[in-house]
Amino acid sequence: MQSIDFFFTAVIDALLSALSRVKSKIIKNRAFFRYENAVVLRTLPVFFILFLTACTDIKPATPLPPEYINFKTESKRSEHFTPAAQIETMSASLPTRYLLGAGDILELKVWRRPELSQPVIVVGPDGEISITRIGSINVTGRTREDVAREITKKFSVYYTKPEITLSIKAHKNNKAFVLGRVENPGVVTFPGQGTLLEALSMAGGLPIVAEQAFLTKCAIIRGKDTIIWVDLNELLQNGNVALNARIINNDVIFIPESQSELVYVMGEVFKPSTFRLTGQMTVMDALMMAGGPTKNANRKKLYLIRSTENDRGNIKEIDLLAMLNTADLSKNYLLHDNDILYVSEKGISKFNYNIQQIVPFFNVLNLTTDSLEKWGVMQKVRQGLWGQEGFVGD
């Protein structure tokens, strides 16, 4: 308390010294002062606040956002998804006919040659089948029609114009492995041209995960050097069928665990917090989830801070008032994982912050004439100006 008294004494002495120069002029014109008395006393706390602010070197514990630098924005959140056009092109380039492979079950009928007919022919692990009088034929990656022509040609060595029919009794080779967050992970087989949605459906679909958690992506692993990342949100919620990739034999479909993708809303909002990133969340969405800006918020200066690969970060200044007044939503950016939305404060709030740093228990919001009277500041000011009584007589 002694240090606080000393502090106020020093401040009051400096204030009185500045005011003493006008004391004589005010006393000479008492009638005018009676009119201005209330105004002077009401404005003294304001000068007192400004004086304290000017005298301190204390900086806020949380510094203001850095200056605006180039901010890279995208019209759509990017998570290294394979573009829809590329997926569509890849699907169109795949064979439209079923290709035979290990596990398929075939049936061979030879007209007027029942001894050559075979009701069940299983394609072995090596991709070969065994035909009477002909021997082994490799059928891996070949169409049914292509294999039938080869059998006919080889029978022609022994028979005149043989007529055969080769059919597929069971499609076992057109399979995919569905792993990760699905109801029934395992192997699924397609009777024809399989697609991603068909594979997910055959695996039981996506499970219900924690509230507000979303399974947003999946990977199609094809061969040794191809991974296709599919945006499930775009496919399932927005209905972009171009992302419904064709599935070929031995594709691996992997649904990763739901990730907690977060955005941070800080500064002058009613509920500063961390919020789970959902769907196509925008700046306005996050601001409303945080309760909106407070009365101390500078609605012309919001900052969207986005991390980059070099951890330097990109910053964009957003004028919320201009956005609302002009209905220009070009700066209502889509949020990314780990984005920070910072709502700055008004200038007077910065002064209040400095005051609170000097005297932690000093509530600037209540810094009125009454609070100054409580500390005895106003009494000392009056005594210094007008004498022991602290007022101007008639």
N, C-alpha and C positions, 0 to 999 in steps of 0.2 A: 504493500500500500504506500510506503514511503516513496518508492521509485515512481509510482503513478502520480502522487501528489507533486513530486518534483517535476515530472513531465508536464502536468497541467500548469504549474506555476510558470515554467519557462515559456509555454505557449501563450498563456494569458499576458505575461509581461511583454512579449513581442507584439501581441495584438493591441494592447493598451498603448504601446509606444507609437504604433501606426495611427491609432485613433486620436491621440492627444493633440495632434496638429490641427484637427478640425473642431476640437472641443470649444474653443473660444468663439468661433464663428457661430456654432449652434446655439450657445448660450445667449449671444447677442440677439438672436432672432428666435425667442422662445415661442412666440405664437406659431411660427412656421413649424417648430419642432413638435408642438403639441399635435399638429396634423400628421407629421411624419414619424412620431414616436413609435407607434405600433409597427409601422413598416420596417423601421430600423431594427427593432428587436426581433421581428420575425425573420429578417434576412441574416441576422448574425450567425445562426447555426449553419447556414449555407457557406458563408465565408470561412467559418471554423472548419467545416469539412474539407473545403478546397485547400485551406492552409495545411491541414494534416496530410493531405494527399501529396502536396508539393514537397513536404519535408521528408518524405520517406523514400528509401532506396529499395524497400522490400519488394521482391518480385513474386508473382503468384507461384504456388507450388506446381500447378499445371500450366505450362506456357501456352501462349496462343498458338494456333495452327501456323505452320510455316507459310511463306509467301506462295502464291499461286505459281505452279509450273505446268508444263505440258501434261495434259490428262488424256490418256488413250481410252476411248469409249467404244463400245460395240453395240450394235442394235440388238444383239442377242447374247446372252451369257455363253461364254466359250469355255469348255472344259476338255478341249482336245477331242471333241466328238468328230466322227467321220461325217463329212457333209452329206446331206441327203442326196444330192445329185451324183456324188461318187458311189454311194450305196446302190442307187438305182441303176447306174451304168454297170456296176459289177454284177448285179443280179441279171441284167439283160444279156450279159456276155456268157452266162452259164448255159450248158446244154439243156435243151428243152425235153429231150428224150431220156428215159430212165437208163442208167448204165449199170450193167451187171457187176456183181462182185461177190465176195465170200459170204456164204450163208444163204444166198438166194436159192429158192427151190423151183426147178423147172420141170416141164412135162414135154416129152417128145412123142409125137404120133407120126407113123409112116404109113401112108395109104397103101393097102393091100400087102403090107409087110408087118403083120403083128409081132413077128419075132424080133423086129428091130425097134418096136415102140418101147418107150420107157416112161412109166407113169410118174416116177419120182427121180429127179436128178438134183443132187445137192452140190452147189458150188463149194469146193473145198477151200480151206484157209489160204492155199496157194493160188486161188482163183481159177482152178482147172476143173473140168468136168470129164467124165469118161463115157464115151459113146460106143455101143456095140459095133464091131467090124471096123471102127475108125480109130479108136483109142482116145488119148487125152487131147483136149482143146482148151486153151487158155481164153477165158471170157472176161477177165477183169477189165473194167472200163469200156466195155463194148456194148452196143445196143443189141436187143433181142434179134432184130432183123439182120444185123451183120453176122451174128453167130449162125442163124438159120441158113443164110446163103453159103457159109463155109461148110456146114454139114451136108447140104444138098450137093455141093460140088464134090465132096469126098465120097458120098454115096454113089455119085455118077460113075465112079471108077468101076463099081461092082454091079450097078443096076441101071437100067435104061429109064431115063426121065423119072427119077424118084420124086415123089410128092410128100413133103413133110410139113408138119405144123409144130412150131416151138412156142410154148406159152410159159408165162411166169405164174406159178401157183402161189408163191409167197415172196413178198419184197422184204428181204432181210438185210440188204446191203445199204439201203437208204436210211441211215441212222445218224443220230446226233446225241451228244452227251450234254445233258442239262445239269449244271452244278450251281451251288451257291444257294441264294435265298429264294427257293421255290418250295412249294408244298411237298412235291414228290420228286426229289432229284434222282437222276438215273438216266438210262438209255431210252430214247424214244425213236420209233421208226415211222416212216411216212410211206403211204401207198403210192404217192406220186411226187410232185414237186413240193417239197417242204418249205415252210416259211418260218420266220422267227415267232410270229404270233401263234402259229400252229404248234410249234415246239413248246412254247410257254404254256399253252392251253393243255397239251398232253401231259405236261409235268405238274398239272394241278394249279397253275397260275401263281401269281405273286402272293405271298402271305401277308396277313395283317400285322404290321409292326407297331412299334410304340407310337403313341399319339403324336401327331404332327411330324412324324418321321416318314420320309418318302424314299422309295427305291427308284432312283432317277436314271440309272444307266446300266448297261450290260455290255459284255464283250463277246464277240464271236471270234474264236481263235481258229484259224484255217491254215492247216499245214504248219510249216516250221517258221514262216516269216511274215505271216499276215494276221493282224489283229484289227477288227472292226469294232469301234466303240459307238454304241447306239444310244441316243438320247431318248430314254423311255418316257420322260415327261412329254416330249414333243410328239412321240408316237401315240401314246395312250390317251393323253389329255387333249392334245390339239389335233389328233387324227391325221398326222402326216404319214400317209401310207407309203410314201417313198422310202421310209425308214424300215418298212417291213421286209427285211432282207431275205433273199432266197438262201436256204440252207442246203448244203451238199453233204455227201457222205463223210462221216468222221469229224464234222465240225464240233467244236466244243463251245457251248453257250454258258457263260459264267455271269451270275448276278451277284455283285459284291454286296457286302453288308451295308445297311443304311448308315450313312455318315452324318455326323452332326455338323452341318454347314451353318456357320453362324455369321451374323452381322452385329455390330456394336453401335449403339446410339448413346452419345455422350453429350455433356454440356447442358444448356438451358432447356431441358425437357422435363415434364412432370415425372416420368418413370424411366430414368436412364438405366439401361440394362443390356443384356445380351439376348438376342432373339434368333430363333432357328430360321434359316433361310428356306422359304417354301415357294415352290412354283416360280412364277415370274414376279417376284417381289421387287417393288420400286422404292425410290426415296420417299415418296408420299406414304406408301404402305408402312415403312419402318417408322416414319415420324408419327403416324397415328397410333401404331402399336406402343410407342413410348409416351402416349398421352398428349402429344402435341407440344408446341413451344410454350414456355412460361411467359409471364408478363415482362420478365427481364431479358427475354431473348431478342437478339438482333435478327429479325426475320429477313434482312437483306444479305446476311452473311452466314450461310450454312456451308460446311466444308465436307466434301466426300473424299475420303482418303483411301486409296487402293494400293495394296502392296504389289511389288513387281519382282521379277526374278532376281534383281540385284539388291532387293530389300530397301531400296531408296524410297520408293513410294511415289505415287502420282496423286495430285490434289486438284480438286475442282471446286471453285467457289460457286455457290448456287444462291440466286436471289429468289427467295420464296414468294415475297410480295409481288415481284414482277411476274412470276409464274402464274400466280392466282389472278392478278389483275388483267393480264393479257391472254389468259388461257393458253399460254405457250408451254406445252409439256415436253419440249425437246430436251429439257434438263431434268426431267423426271426419270433418271437413269435406272436401268435394271441393276440390281445389286448382285455382287459376287461374294463368294465365300471370303470371310475375314475382312470385308469392307468396314470402314468406320465412318459413321455419320456424326459430325460434330456441329452442334448448334451454338454459335458464339453468343456473347452477352452484350448488352448495351454499354455505352461508355460510362454512365453513372454507376453501373454495377461494378465496373473495374475499380472506381473510387471506393465504393463500399467494401470491396474485397480487401483493398489496401488498409482501410481503417480497421477491419476485423483482424488483419494480421498484426497491427500494432497493439490493439487491445482486444484479445480474443473474446472476452465476454461483453464487448461493446456492440450492441445491436444497432447498426446504422439505420435500419428501417424504422426504429423508434427514436432516432436522434432528433427530437423536437425541442422546443423551448422548455417543455416540462422536464425532459430527461436532463437537459443542461442545468436546470434549476436544482435537480436532485443532487448533482455533483457539486453545486455551489459555484458553477462557472459564471452564470448570469449575474449572481450577486456581486462577485468580484469585478466583473466588467462594469456594472453600474456604479459600484463604489469608486472604481478608478476614474470613471468619467465624471460623475456628478457629486462625489463626496461620500461621507460616511453613511448618509441616509439612503443613497442608492437611487434617488429620484430627483427630478427637477421641480422645484417649487414654483408657485405663481409669482 
